[in-house]
Amino acid sequence: MATHKVLLVDTIHPVFNHLINQAGIQCDDGTHLSKEEIIERINEYDGIEIRSRFKIDKAFLDQCNRLKFIARAGAGMENIDVKLAYEKGIVCINAPEGNRDAVGEHAIGMLLMFFNHLKRADAEVRQGIWKREENRGTELQGKTVGIIGFGNMGSAFAEKLKGFGVRILAYDKYITIDQTNFPYVTQTTLETVFEQTDILSLHIPLTAETNYLVNDSFFQQFKKPIYVINTARGKVVDTNALMNQLKAGSVIGACLDVLEYESISFEQLAHANMPEAFQYLVQSEKVILSPHIGGWTHESNEKIVRVLAEKIIQLLKK
């Protein structure tokens, strides 16, 4: 008989159930239950799995008397009140190791697409338009890439970059980079990033400290025009500020997998209520957009749950 029970709040790759059950842990499907119904049953379980279906807030956590862990099937934890959970003795688990490679590859793909005008060139050729000089590309070779945040995502991006002949700078106030594993990365100050960067890539979580970190004041500290990649969280970047800098030319181009407007219905955005900054982004040839799919590959879908299951099993074995 299973001695531990886990409730699935969000849909997840079926290999998770297999691994958890194989370890003697009962895994119940709660994806059909409302938040209120889940709260009613929460004290039957040692842990829950969630992606982004709803917020694990104080009202929810105050009902949890048995819960040992909350498992987030992904990297970001902003929909969980992590501080309060830990105060209540509830461990918060995520799986950034599972989609780090996907995010690194996606950032490279967006950058190459932008540098080589592939979006525009593809559309033109399909219309019988053959422009070579107008679509002359730019090489990554010799550029300086500034990475802010060198956890799983930032380090994966650096790994993918190392064959392109770029200089890689990394700034992370919470991590000391192991030069044995990353001899091709120079850990540096934010001031050096401002001074030397050609391409800025953001790989930081959304916290009170990073909310709108990249604003007009931040952009204005760069010594030369830059390209910006954001595969982290939309609200790390002030979209109005980005629009201003794109218009001014201090940002040459932006590759955005995430937007601060993700929580707003895109049906609503398609009509008159669309914010001015978002209208500018969708109409600008200086911007490449994707719908928060950087870590959303077929492979990462399974890798995430394997990492998550292993962490849960190890936790419950203690």
N, C-alpha and C positions, 0 to 999 in steps of 0.2 A: 504494500500500500504506500502511495506517495506521502511523504511527510511534509512536503512544501507545495504551495500552490501559487501559480502565477496567472494573472488575468491579462489577456490581450485587449487593449483598448482600441488600437489601430490595426488595420490589416498589415500583414508582415509576410515575408517569404516563408513558405511551408517548412523549409529546412530547420527553422527555429523550433517549431513544435517537435520535430523529430529529435533534435539534439537535447532539448529540455526533457522530453519524456524518457529518452534513453538514459538520462542521468537520474531517473526516478523522481522527477518533479512533475506535478500535475499542471497542465497548461489548459486553461479554459478560454473559450472565445467570448469576449464581451463587446465585440465590434458592433453588435446590433442593439446594445443597451444605450440608453440616454445617460448623460452625465449624472442626473439625479438617481437613476437606477444603479449606476456604478457606485455612487456614494453609499447607497443603501446596503450594498454587498461588500464594500471594500474591506471590512474587517474579517472577511473569510480568507484573505490572501496575504501572502508574505511579500508579494511584489506585483507591480503592474508594468506593462510595456506600452509606450505611447510614442507617436511621432509628433503631430501638430494638431490633433483633433480638437483639443481644448486646453486651456491653461490649468496647470496644477498650482492653484493659488492658496491663500490662507484659508478660505472657506472650505476648500477641498481637504487640505492637510489637517485641519482641525478635527475632521471626522475619522482620521486614520490612527487607530490605536495599535494595530498589529503590523502595519507595513514596515518591511525591512529595507526595501529598495524601490526606486523608480528607474526604469530602464528606457532611455530615449534612443529609438532606432534611427540614429543619425549623429550629427556632430553638435549642432547648436542646442543650448539648454535654456534659451531665453523664455520659453513658455512654461518653465518650471521655477518656482520660488526656491532656488537651491539653498539659499542661506537658511530659510525657515525649515526646510526639510532636514538639513543637517542638525539644526538645533533640536529637532524632534527625534534625532537618531536614525533618520532615514537616509541611506546612501543613494546618491544620484549617479547613475552609470550612463555613459554614452559610448559611441563607437566611431570616433573620427578616423581610426586606423582603417575602417572598412571602405571609406570613399575618398581617401586622400589621393590615390592615383587617378581616380576619375576627375577630381577637381583640378589636379595638376595638368592633366591632358586637355581638359576643357579650356583652361586659361591659355595654354599654348595655342590651341586651335583658334580661339577668338583673336588672339594677337596676330597669328599668321594670316588669318582671313582679312584683318584690317590692313596690315602692312602690304598685302598683295592685291588689295581691291577686289577680292574674290566675289563678294556679294554683288557689287555693281557690274563686274565683268561678266559674271554668269548671266545676270538679267539682260545685259546688252546683247550677248551672243545669241541668246534665245530669241531675241527680237531681230536678228540679222544684222546687228551693229558690231563692226569689227574695229575697235579702237585699241591700238597697242601703246602708243606714246602716252595717251591720257591715263592708261592703267599701268604705267611703269611702277614697279614695286620698290619697297625699301627693305634692306636686309637687317636682320637682327645682329649679325656679326659686328662686333666692336661697340655695341650699345652697352650702357650701364643700366642694370635693372635693380631698382630698390624695392625690397620686399619688407613690408611691415607686418610683423607677426610670423614667428618661425616655429610654430607647432607642427602638427601633422600636415596641414594644408600648405603652409608656407614652405616647409622643407620638401614636400613632394613637388611643388612647382620648381624649386631650385634644382632638384634631381632631373626633372624633364628639360630644364634649360641648359644644363652643363655641356651638352654637345653642340650648342649653337654659337660658341665663341663669344659669349657675352661676359661682362664683368658683373658679378652678383654681390650686391650689398644687402645686408639684413639688419633690421632694427627690431629688437624685442627686449623690453625692459624686464621681463620675467624669466627669460631663458638665457643660459650661457651655452652657446653653440659649441658642440664637440667638433673640434677641428680635425680630429682623426677621421670622423665620418663625413665631414663636409669641408675638405681642404680647399675647395673651389669657392667657398663663401667667405666674405669678409664681414664679420659682425662689427657694426659701427654705430655712431650716434645719429640721432634724428637730424642734427644739423648737417652732417655729411650727406645724408640722404637728400636733403633739400638742395645741397650744393651741386651734387654730381649726377643725380638720377635723370635718365632719359625716359624710362618706363617705370611707373609705380604700380605695384600689385599689392592689394590689400588682403590679408589673411588673418583677421582678428575677429574675436567673438563680439556680439552686441552686448555691451554692458553700459552701466551709467557713465563709465569713463570713456567709452568709445562712441556713444551716441552722438552723431553729427561731428565726430572728430575731424573729418575732412570737410572743412568749411572754407569760406572765402579767405579768412586769415591764414589757414593752413596752406591753401594753394598759393597764396601770395609770397610764401617763404621760399618757393623753388626759384633757383637762379636761372633756369632756362625752361622753355616750353616742354611739356611732358605728355606722355600717353598714360592713361589710367585704366587699370583692370580691377574690377570688383567682383569677386566670386564669394565674398564673405557674407555680409548682411546689408540689406538696402540702406538702413538708417545709419550705417557707419559714414555714409556720404550725404551731405546736404545737397539735394538735387538742384535747388535753386542756385546754390553756389557753383555747382558743376556747370549748369547752363550759362551762368555769367562768365565763367572761365573759358568755356568753349567759344562763346561769342567773342571774347577778348583775344582769343588765340593763345593764351597761356596754357591751355590744355588743347593739344593737337587733335586728340581723339580719345574715345572712351569705349571700353568693352565691358558691358554690364550684364552679368547673369542674375543679378538681384536688384530690386528696386524698393524704395521706401514705400511705394504704393501697393505692394503685394497684398496687403490686408484689405484693400478696397476692391470691390467687385469690378472686374474688367469690363463687364457689360455697362456698368455705370461710367467707367472711364471712357468708353467708346462714344459717349454722348457729351452734352454741353458741360458736364461737371468735371471734365478732364482738367487737371491742374496745368497751368501754363508750362511749367518745367517739363512735365511729361509729354505734352504736345510737342515741345521743341525736340526732345530726345527722339521721338518716333518719326519725326520728319527730317532729322538731320543725317546727312551722309557721313558725318564725323563720329557716328555712334553705331556700335554693333550690340544688339540685344538678344537675350535668350531667357526663357521663363523659369529661372532657378532650377536648371537641370545639370549644373556642373558636376554634382556628385551622384547623378541619377542614371547610372548605367546598368545594364543587365548584370554585369559582374559585381558591381558594388552592392546591388540589391541583396545578393547572397552573402557577400563578404561581411556586410554590416551585421547581419543576424548571426553569423558564425562568431564574430568578435563579441557581440552582445551576449550570446548564449554562454560562451566560455567564461565571461566575466561574472555572469549570474551564478553559474555552477560553482566557480571558485569562491564566491561570496557565501553561498549557502553551505559550503563544505566546512567553513570556519567554525 
